[in-house]
Amino acid sequence: MKHSSFASLAYDGKKKQPRKEKFLAEMDRIIPWKKLTRLIEPHYPKAGNGRPPMGPEKMLRIHFMQQWFKLSDPAMEDALYDTEPLRRFAGIELGQDPVPDESTILKFRHLLLTAVNAS
């Protein structure tokens, strides 16, 4: 069972919902995440020797945010540490979930390009 951090709980108590948060809530509602994830899964790495891979839906959400907000790989990594609405959209709870580093974000983008070209 996941527990919210103090920062997440404090964020819940804010009075106003910022535009970025409203936008992400709308995208969460209208994008068919499960359907898109099923398309990626056959190309996605399986757990094996090394670090376990991040979930494909989490990485897809991060990829979408990177495109929407025009963030480089290092900037996306930093934004996930800095911005609570981005972490929530990706399903990351600091202190409990790993934040993908810039090379993981880059590898996922390359995986998407390879999967699209293979289709």
VMD Tcl script that builds the backbone (N, CA, C; Angstrom):
set m [mol new atoms 357]
animate dup $m
set s [atomselect $m all]
$s set {name element resname resid chain x y z} {
  {N N MET 1 A 0.841 -1.185 0.000}
  {CA C MET 1 A 0.000 0.000 0.000}
  {C C MET 1 A 0.879 1.239 0.000}
  {N N LYS 2 A 0.587 2.171 -0.881}
  {CA C LYS 2 A 1.358 3.397 -0.973}
  {C C LYS 2 A 0.828 4.427 0.016}
  {N N HIS 3 A 1.754 5.173 0.611}
  {CA C HIS 3 A 1.396 6.276 1.490}
  {C C HIS 3 A 1.890 7.559 0.859}
  {N N SER 4 A 1.120 8.619 1.003}
  {CA C SER 4 A 1.513 9.904 0.451}
  {C C SER 4 A 2.602 10.533 1.311}
  {N N SER 5 A 3.489 11.266 0.656}
  {CA C SER 5 A 4.527 11.995 1.376}
  {C C SER 5 A 3.921 13.249 1.996}
  {N N PHE 6 A 4.673 13.896 2.881}
  {CA C PHE 6 A 4.207 15.143 3.469}
  {C C PHE 6 A 3.998 16.198 2.393}
  {N N ALA 7 A 4.894 16.226 1.405}
  {CA C ALA 7 A 4.756 17.197 0.312}
  {C C ALA 7 A 3.464 16.968 -0.459}
  {N N SER 8 A 3.129 15.707 -0.728}
  {CA C SER 8 A 1.885 15.399 -1.443}
  {C C SER 8 A 0.669 15.807 -0.628}
  {N N LEU 9 A 0.712 15.541 0.655}
  {CA C LEU 9 A -0.407 15.914 1.518}
  {C C LEU 9 A -0.553 17.432 1.587}
  {N N ALA 10 A 0.549 18.145 1.703}
  {CA C ALA 10 A 0.500 19.607 1.723}
  {C C ALA 10 A -0.033 20.137 0.402}
  {N N TYR 11 A 0.364 19.508 -0.706}
  {CA C TYR 11 A -0.106 19.939 -2.021}
  {C C TYR 11 A -1.611 19.745 -2.148}
  {N N ASP 12 A -2.127 18.693 -1.560}
  {CA C ASP 12 A -3.569 18.438 -1.596}
  {C C ASP 12 A -4.366 19.563 -0.950}
  {N N GLY 13 A -3.759 20.272 0.010}
  {CA C GLY 13 A -4.468 21.315 0.742}
  {C C GLY 13 A -4.469 22.678 0.067}
  {N N LYS 14 A -3.879 22.801 -1.105}
  {CA C LYS 14 A -3.833 24.104 -1.764}
  {C C LYS 14 A -5.223 24.552 -2.174}
  {N N LYS 15 A -5.390 25.830 -2.345}
  {CA C LYS 15 A -6.715 26.394 -2.629}
  {C C LYS 15 A -7.054 26.433 -4.111}
  {N N LYS 16 A -6.080 26.632 -4.956}
  {CA C LYS 16 A -6.341 26.812 -6.385}
  {C C LYS 16 A -5.684 25.703 -7.194}
  {N N GLN 17 A -6.360 25.242 -8.244}
  {CA C GLN 17 A -5.789 24.253 -9.153}
  {C C GLN 17 A -5.137 25.009 -10.317}
  {N N PRO 18 A -3.807 24.909 -10.447}
  {CA C PRO 18 A -3.121 25.610 -11.538}
  {C C PRO 18 A -3.546 25.085 -12.912}
  {N N ARG 19 A -3.342 25.907 -13.954}
  {CA C ARG 19 A -3.709 25.519 -15.321}
  {C C ARG 19 A -3.031 24.231 -15.753}
  {N N LYS 20 A -1.756 24.077 -15.404}
  {CA C LYS 20 A -1.029 22.858 -15.786}
  {C C LYS 20 A -1.713 21.631 -15.197}
  {N N GLU 21 A -2.143 21.742 -13.965}
  {CA C GLU 21 A -2.819 20.621 -13.307}
  {C C GLU 21 A -4.172 20.334 -13.964}
  {N N LYS 22 A -4.898 21.369 -14.343}
  {CA C LYS 22 A -6.177 21.184 -15.047}
  {C C LYS 22 A -5.948 20.506 -16.398}
  {N N PHE 23 A -4.916 20.966 -17.107}
  {CA C PHE 23 A -4.590 20.374 -18.399}
  {C C PHE 23 A -4.264 18.892 -18.244}
  {N N LEU 24 A -3.429 18.552 -17.260}
  {CA C LEU 24 A -3.053 17.155 -17.055}
  {C C LEU 24 A -4.254 16.302 -16.658}
  {N N ALA 25 A -5.153 16.854 -15.867}
  {CA C ALA 25 A -6.361 16.112 -15.477}
  {C C ALA 25 A -7.213 15.819 -16.714}
  {N N GLU 26 A -7.318 16.788 -17.610}
  {CA C GLU 26 A -8.092 16.580 -18.835}
  {C C GLU 26 A -7.425 15.533 -19.728}
  {N N MET 27 A -6.110 15.596 -19.876}
  {CA C MET 27 A -5.384 14.616 -20.688}
  {C C MET 27 A -5.515 13.216 -20.085}
  {N N ASP 28 A -5.464 13.142 -18.769}
  {CA C ASP 28 A -5.629 11.844 -18.101}
  {C C ASP 28 A -7.002 11.260 -18.414}
  {N N ARG 29 A -7.984 12.125 -18.505}
  {CA C ARG 29 A -9.353 11.694 -18.744}
  {C C ARG 29 A -9.579 11.255 -20.194}
  {N N ILE 30 A -8.989 11.951 -21.159}
  {CA C ILE 30 A -9.349 11.684 -22.557}
  {C C ILE 30 A -8.407 10.738 -23.303}
  {N N ILE 31 A -7.195 10.548 -22.810}
  {CA C ILE 31 A -6.249 9.680 -23.525}
  {C C ILE 31 A -6.480 8.229 -23.104}
  {N N PRO 32 A -6.592 7.322 -24.066}
  {CA C PRO 32 A -6.828 5.898 -23.743}
  {C C PRO 32 A -5.521 5.203 -23.321}
  {N N TRP 33 A -5.099 5.434 -22.092}
  {CA C TRP 33 A -3.797 4.964 -21.612}
  {C C TRP 33 A -3.650 3.443 -21.724}
  {N N LYS 34 A -4.654 2.718 -21.319}
  {CA C LYS 34 A -4.555 1.243 -21.342}
  {C C LYS 34 A -4.377 0.731 -22.770}
  {N N LYS 35 A -5.113 1.305 -23.697}
  {CA C LYS 35 A -5.025 0.888 -25.096}
  {C C LYS 35 A -3.635 1.199 -25.670}
  {N N LEU 36 A -3.120 2.381 -25.380}
  {CA C LEU 36 A -1.782 2.746 -25.867}
  {C C LEU 36 A -0.701 1.867 -25.225}
  {N N THR 37 A -0.874 1.584 -23.950}
  {CA C THR 37 A 0.096 0.740 -23.245}
  {C C THR 37 A 0.136 -0.662 -23.851}
  {N N ARG 38 A -1.019 -1.190 -24.208}
  {CA C ARG 38 A -1.059 -2.529 -24.828}
  {C C ARG 38 A -0.300 -2.538 -26.163}
  {N N LEU 39 A -0.302 -1.432 -26.884}
  {CA C LEU 39 A 0.438 -1.351 -28.148}
  {C C LEU 39 A 1.956 -1.355 -27.922}
  {N N ILE 40 A 2.382 -0.800 -26.805}
  {CA C ILE 40 A 3.814 -0.690 -26.492}
  {C C ILE 40 A 4.363 -1.970 -25.881}
  {N N GLU 41 A 3.570 -2.654 -25.076}
  {CA C GLU 41 A 4.048 -3.791 -24.290}
  {C C GLU 41 A 4.819 -4.852 -25.074}
  {N N PRO 42 A 4.420 -5.214 -26.312}
  {CA C PRO 42 A 5.211 -6.232 -27.020}
  {C C PRO 42 A 6.652 -5.799 -27.310}
  {N N HIS 43 A 6.902 -4.498 -27.336}
  {CA C HIS 43 A 8.235 -3.971 -27.634}
  {C C HIS 43 A 8.996 -3.577 -26.366}
  {N N TYR 44 A 8.318 -3.610 -25.244}
  {CA C TYR 44 A 8.886 -3.096 -23.993}
  {C C TYR 44 A 9.772 -4.151 -23.333}
  {N N PRO 45 A 10.914 -3.740 -22.745}
  {CA C PRO 45 A 11.810 -4.722 -22.110}
  {C C PRO 45 A 11.148 -5.414 -20.917}
  {N N LYS 46 A 11.486 -6.669 -20.747}
  {CA C LYS 46 A 10.969 -7.457 -19.623}
  {C C LYS 46 A 12.003 -7.440 -18.493}
  {N N ALA 47 A 11.523 -7.647 -17.292}
  {CA C ALA 47 A 12.431 -7.704 -16.147}
  {C C ALA 47 A 13.379 -8.877 -16.322}
  {N N GLY 48 A 14.621 -8.646 -15.993}
  {CA C GLY 48 A 15.611 -9.702 -16.147}
  {C C GLY 48 A 16.769 -9.458 -15.212}
  {N N ASN 49 A 17.961 -9.484 -15.787}
  {CA C ASN 49 A 19.153 -9.247 -14.961}
  {C C ASN 49 A 19.301 -7.745 -14.778}
  {N N GLY 50 A 19.624 -7.011 -14.249}
  {CA C GLY 50 A 19.737 -5.575 -14.166}
  {C C GLY 50 A 18.551 -4.918 -13.477}
  {N N ARG 51 A 18.508 -3.623 -13.671}
  {CA C ARG 51 A 17.431 -2.828 -13.069}
  {C C ARG 51 A 16.089 -3.205 -13.674}
  {N N PRO 52 A 15.051 -3.336 -12.843}
  {CA C PRO 52 A 13.737 -3.611 -13.416}
  {C C PRO 52 A 13.249 -2.386 -14.200}
  {N N PRO 53 A 12.612 -2.599 -15.341}
  {CA C PRO 53 A 12.136 -1.463 -16.126}
  {C C PRO 53 A 10.974 -0.750 -15.435}
  {N N MET 54 A 10.855 0.549 -15.703}
  {CA C MET 54 A 9.697 1.321 -15.232}
  {C C MET 54 A 8.478 0.793 -15.977}
  {N N GLY 55 A 7.321 0.978 -15.446}
  {CA C GLY 55 A 6.107 0.544 -16.133}
  {C C GLY 55 A 5.926 1.303 -17.444}
  {N N PRO 56 A 5.422 0.624 -18.477}
  {CA C PRO 56 A 5.274 1.294 -19.769}
  {C C PRO 56 A 4.289 2.462 -19.739}
  {N N GLU 57 A 3.211 2.355 -18.947}
  {CA C GLU 57 A 2.276 3.486 -18.891}
  {C C GLU 57 A 2.930 4.700 -18.237}
  {N N LYS 58 A 3.707 4.471 -17.195}
  {CA C LYS 58 A 4.407 5.568 -16.529}
  {C C LYS 58 A 5.353 6.260 -17.512}
  {N N MET 59 A 6.092 5.470 -18.269}
  {CA C MET 59 A 7.032 6.050 -19.228}
  {C C MET 59 A 6.302 6.755 -20.365}
  {N N LEU 60 A 5.172 6.223 -20.793}
  {CA C LEU 60 A 4.385 6.865 -21.844}
  {C C LEU 60 A 3.852 8.215 -21.360}
  {N N ARG 61 A 3.374 8.260 -20.135}
  {CA C ARG 61 A 2.892 9.521 -19.567}
  {C C ARG 61 A 4.024 10.544 -19.501}
  {N N ILE 62 A 5.199 10.104 -19.098}
  {CA C ILE 62 A 6.346 11.003 -19.037}
  {C C ILE 62 A 6.698 11.496 -20.439}
  {N N HIS 63 A 6.659 10.597 -21.410}
  {CA C HIS 63 A 6.949 10.985 -22.793}
  {C C HIS 63 A 5.953 12.035 -23.284}
  {N N PHE 64 A 4.682 11.843 -23.017}
  {CA C PHE 64 A 3.673 12.819 -23.430}
  {C C PHE 64 A 3.943 14.179 -22.781}
  {N N MET 65 A 4.214 14.193 -21.483}
  {CA C MET 65 A 4.494 15.463 -20.802}
  {C C MET 65 A 5.711 16.148 -21.397}
  {N N GLN 66 A 6.713 15.358 -21.721}
  {CA C GLN 66 A 7.927 15.916 -22.314}
  {C C GLN 66 A 7.588 16.635 -23.624}
  {N N GLN 67 A 6.710 16.065 -24.420}
  {CA C GLN 67 A 6.309 16.685 -25.684}
  {C C GLN 67 A 5.424 17.909 -25.444}
  {N N TRP 68 A 4.445 17.786 -24.562}
  {CA C TRP 68 A 3.516 18.888 -24.307}
  {C C TRP 68 A 4.233 20.125 -23.771}
  {N N PHE 69 A 5.208 19.917 -22.882}
  {CA C PHE 69 A 5.869 21.038 -22.219}
  {C C PHE 69 A 7.243 21.344 -22.810}
  {N N LYS 70 A 7.582 20.676 -23.920}
  {CA C LYS 70 A 8.829 20.921 -24.666}
  {C C LYS 70 A 10.062 20.858 -23.756}
  {N N LEU 71 A 10.204 19.706 -23.086}
  {CA C LEU 71 A 11.307 19.511 -22.148}
  {C C LEU 71 A 12.328 18.532 -22.724}
  {N N SER 72 A 13.589 18.858 -22.563}
  {CA C SER 72 A 14.658 17.933 -22.941}
  {C C SER 72 A 14.650 16.767 -21.956}
  {N N ASP 73 A 15.455 15.759 -22.227}
  {CA C ASP 73 A 15.523 14.613 -21.314}
  {C C ASP 73 A 15.988 15.036 -19.918}
  {N N PRO 74 A 17.089 15.805 -19.802}
  {CA C PRO 74 A 17.497 16.234 -18.452}
  {C C PRO 74 A 16.457 17.145 -17.793}
  {N N ALA 75 A 15.817 18.014 -18.579}
  {CA C ALA 75 A 14.804 18.911 -18.015}
  {C C ALA 75 A 13.582 18.131 -17.542}
  {N N MET 76 A 13.227 17.054 -18.249}
  {CA C MET 76 A 12.092 16.230 -17.823}
  {C C MET 76 A 12.414 15.548 -16.505}
  {N N GLU 77 A 13.617 15.012 -16.399}
  {CA C GLU 77 A 14.024 14.386 -15.129}
  {C C GLU 77 A 13.933 15.400 -13.988}
  {N N ASP 78 A 14.478 16.599 -14.199}
  {CA C ASP 78 A 14.433 17.634 -13.162}
  {C C ASP 78 A 12.993 18.020 -12.822}
  {N N ALA 79 A 12.151 18.146 -13.854}
  {CA C ALA 79 A 10.761 18.539 -13.626}
  {C C ALA 79 A 10.022 17.501 -12.786}
  {N N LEU 80 A 10.354 16.239 -12.960}
  {CA C LEU 80 A 9.704 15.199 -12.156}
  {C C LEU 80 A 10.087 15.327 -10.681}
  {N N TYR 81 A 11.297 15.775 -10.412}
  {CA C TYR 81 A 11.695 16.018 -9.025}
  {C C TYR 81 A 11.073 17.299 -8.484}
  {N N ASP 82 A 10.923 18.316 -9.360}
  {CA C ASP 82 A 10.516 19.653 -8.921}
  {C C ASP 82 A 9.017 19.892 -8.866}
  {N N THR 83 A 8.222 19.195 -9.678}
  {CA C THR 83 A 6.837 19.595 -9.901}
  {C C THR 83 A 5.859 18.486 -9.525}
  {N N GLU 84 A 5.097 18.734 -8.484}
  {CA C GLU 84 A 4.151 17.745 -7.969}
  {C C GLU 84 A 3.103 17.314 -8.999}
  {N N PRO 85 A 2.477 18.232 -9.755}
  {CA C PRO 85 A 1.475 17.770 -10.733}
  {C C PRO 85 A 2.057 16.815 -11.783}
  {N N LEU 86 A 3.297 17.018 -12.183}
  {CA C LEU 86 A 3.923 16.117 -13.157}
  {C C LEU 86 A 4.153 14.740 -12.549}
  {N N ARG 87 A 4.605 14.718 -11.309}
  {CA C ARG 87 A 4.806 13.424 -10.627}
  {C C ARG 87 A 3.482 12.688 -10.479}
  {N N ARG 88 A 2.448 13.394 -10.089}
  {CA C ARG 88 A 1.140 12.763 -9.917}
  {C C ARG 88 A 0.636 12.185 -11.229}
  {N N PHE 89 A 0.785 12.950 -12.308}
  {CA C PHE 89 A 0.329 12.482 -13.613}
  {C C PHE 89 A 1.072 11.216 -14.028}
  {N N ALA 90 A 2.370 11.172 -13.717}
  {CA C ALA 90 A 3.182 9.999 -14.061}
  {C C ALA 90 A 2.970 8.843 -13.089}
  {N N GLY 91 A 2.405 9.122 -11.922}
  {CA C GLY 91 A 2.214 8.074 -10.919}
  {C C GLY 91 A 3.460 7.832 -10.088}
  {N N ILE 92 A 4.178 8.910 -9.804}
  {CA C ILE 92 A 5.412 8.808 -9.026}
  {C C ILE 92 A 5.204 9.489 -7.675}
  {N N GLU 93 A 5.519 8.777 -6.624}
  {CA C GLU 93 A 5.502 9.316 -5.269}
  {C C GLU 93 A 6.944 9.369 -4.786}
  {N N LEU 94 A 7.472 10.579 -4.587}
  {CA C LEU 94 A 8.865 10.708 -4.147}
  {C C LEU 94 A 9.068 9.964 -2.839}
  {N N GLY 95 A 10.196 9.338 -2.715}
  {CA C GLY 95 A 10.504 8.568 -1.518}
  {C C GLY 95 A 10.022 7.125 -1.594}
  {N N GLN 96 A 9.124 6.839 -2.546}
  {CA C GLN 96 A 8.608 5.479 -2.698}
  {C C GLN 96 A 8.886 4.918 -4.084}
  {N N ASP 97 A 8.822 5.779 -5.087}
  {CA C ASP 97 A 8.996 5.339 -6.470}
  {C C ASP 97 A 10.264 5.949 -7.043}
  {N N PRO 98 A 10.966 5.194 -7.875}
  {CA C PRO 98 A 12.128 5.794 -8.536}
  {C C PRO 98 A 11.662 6.784 -9.603}
  {N N VAL 99 A 12.450 7.829 -9.784}
  {CA C VAL 99 A 12.220 8.795 -10.862}
  {C C VAL 99 A 13.156 8.395 -11.991}
  {N N PRO 100 A 12.625 8.208 -13.200}
  {CA C PRO 100 A 13.511 7.803 -14.298}
  {C C PRO 100 A 14.539 8.885 -14.597}
  {N N ASP 101 A 15.759 8.456 -14.839}
  {CA C ASP 101 A 16.792 9.428 -15.181}
  {C C ASP 101 A 16.713 9.761 -16.662}
  {N N GLU 102 A 17.506 10.737 -17.065}
  {CA C GLU 102 A 17.423 11.214 -18.449}
  {C C GLU 102 A 17.749 10.131 -19.467}
  {N N SER 103 A 18.639 9.204 -19.146}
  {CA C SER 103 A 18.966 8.146 -20.115}
  {C C SER 103 A 17.800 7.160 -20.263}
  {N N THR 104 A 17.064 6.909 -19.184}
  {CA C THR 104 A 15.881 6.042 -19.260}
  {C C THR 104 A 14.808 6.698 -20.130}
  {N N ILE 105 A 14.642 7.996 -19.974}
  {CA C ILE 105 A 13.670 8.747 -20.782}
  {C C ILE 105 A 14.069 8.700 -22.254}
  {N N LEU 106 A 15.360 8.877 -22.528}
  {CA C LEU 106 A 15.869 8.814 -23.902}
  {C C LEU 106 A 15.657 7.422 -24.503}
  {N N LYS 107 A 15.973 6.387 -23.748}
  {CA C LYS 107 A 15.806 5.017 -24.243}
  {C C LYS 107 A 14.348 4.702 -24.558}
  {N N PHE 108 A 13.427 5.238 -23.755}
  {CA C PHE 108 A 12.016 4.998 -24.029}
  {C C PHE 108 A 11.600 5.667 -25.335}
  {N N ARG 109 A 12.073 6.883 -25.564}
  {CA C ARG 109 A 11.748 7.565 -26.824}
  {C C ARG 109 A 12.281 6.774 -28.010}
  {N N HIS 110 A 13.489 6.259 -27.884}
  {CA C HIS 110 A 14.062 5.427 -28.952}
  {C C HIS 110 A 13.252 4.146 -29.148}
  {N N LEU 111 A 12.782 3.561 -28.068}
  {CA C LEU 111 A 11.945 2.369 -28.156}
  {C C LEU 111 A 10.665 2.679 -28.932}
  {N N LEU 112 A 10.052 3.824 -28.653}
  {CA C LEU 112 A 8.832 4.210 -29.376}
  {C C LEU 112 A 9.114 4.390 -30.865}
  {N N LEU 113 A 10.213 5.042 -31.189}
  {CA C LEU 113 A 10.565 5.242 -32.599}
  {C C LEU 113 A 10.800 3.908 -33.301}
  {N N THR 114 A 11.478 2.988 -32.638}
  {CA C THR 114 A 11.746 1.669 -33.200}
  {C C THR 114 A 10.446 0.898 -33.396}
  {N N ALA 115 A 9.553 0.972 -32.410}
  {CA C ALA 115 A 8.269 0.251 -32.491}
  {C C ALA 115 A 7.409 0.804 -33.623}
  {N N VAL 116 A 7.401 2.103 -33.787}
  {CA C VAL 116 A 6.604 2.734 -34.852}
  {C C VAL 116 A 7.169 2.351 -36.218}
  {N N ASN 117 A 8.489 2.370 -36.361}
  {CA C ASN 117 A 9.119 2.021 -37.626}
  {C C ASN 117 A 8.955 0.542 -37.952}
  {N N ALA 118 A 8.808 -0.295 -36.925}
  {CA C ALA 118 A 8.634 -1.737 -37.160}
  {C C ALA 118 A 7.208 -2.057 -37.602}
  {N N SER 119 A 6.281 -1.159 -37.329}
  {CA C SER 119 A 4.868 -1.413 -37.674}
  {C C SER 119 A 4.585 -1.213 -39.140}
}
mol reanalyze $m
mol bondsrecalc $m
mol representation Tube
mol addrep $m
